[in-house]
Amino acid sequence: MTEKNDINNAANLPEPSDSSLSYPTPEWQKFGEHQWCASDLSEHLYQAMIDIGDGIELCVEAGGNPNHPPLLMIMGLGSQMIFWPNHFVKRLIDAGFFVIRFDNRDIGLSSKVQIDGLPRISQLKMMMRLQTGLSNKGTQVAYNLTDMAEDTARLIKALQLGKTHLLGASMGGMIAQIVAARYPSLIQRMALMFTTTNRAFLKPPKPRQLYTLINRPESHSERDIVRHSVWFMKTVGTPGHVNVRMVRDIAKIRYQRNFHPLGTVQQLNAILASGSISRFSKQVKAPTIVLHGSADGLLPASQGRVVAKTIPNAKFHLIEGMAHDIPEYYQPYMVDLISNHLLEK
């Protein structure tokens, strides 16, 4: 069962017109009948709530020339779509893509999943079982990664995108692999960033970075959430390239936009319960590149190498000095790699 957010109150969006649907330009009508309005997160994008069925609505933003190749961006664990930096999104638009980003279920303004009666789960125990090759599939969780991949595929269909490029980061990269394996007719090419196959016996996170998955803020006040966000990014982000002011600003926006800590818990449970996705990785037919930072302590670079070895004919690019984020300094290089691969004739 899902609960839909009070969208207009949470996002401070204008009430949609009763008389007609709204499109940024007439060309946007090819994406279906939706109510688009200017994004309150980015001057380059427009926002809409997209009903993908089964009681799930996803908050979606899109921008660029609608006649350009579509690029659907899938974000990671507990991360609202604002974690795709606006400068990074603009660079992708300038590179020739029609860019779409969205809040995954249970995060941001997208629908929340509330299932009564689920047992309490020891995530640490599940992590240990996953690392040592034991299955967590018997554990009752709200949903798993294949459900989240189904959301993504339904979004592609709801927007009538046709063959789509995927860009997935971290958990979003896992979801992208599943989508590409299960829906090859929907996917053109794929780029993955600091992600994994989630199989057993991979090099584990470093202790400090692992702690970010289980440590909780002191309270649910905005002040403590912002503090926790800064600590988190300083821990997993690229050394010397974490813009603390920007991190604070994004943390405040994220908190005021929609604060739902259960969503992050349930998404982590989905990762742990899903176990290895290697069976999907092996089935990917879309030409794929894998980008991974050499300084990533949360998902060590060797995990990205495993992804590239598991996906047929995938190419691996190690980015020296980068960690588990998308720093401004590395963005031009990353966009060049991504656009050259995705737009390759």
Beta strands, then each sheet from edge to edge (+ up, - down):
strand 1: 2-3
strand 2: 37-38
strand 3: 46-53
strand 4: 56-63
strand 5: 70-74
strand 6: 98-102
strand 7: 112-113
strand 8: 164-169
strand 9: 187-193
strand 10: 288-293
strand 11: 315-319
sheet 1: 1+ 7-
sheet 2: 2+ 3- 4+ 6- 5- 8- 9- 10- 11-
end
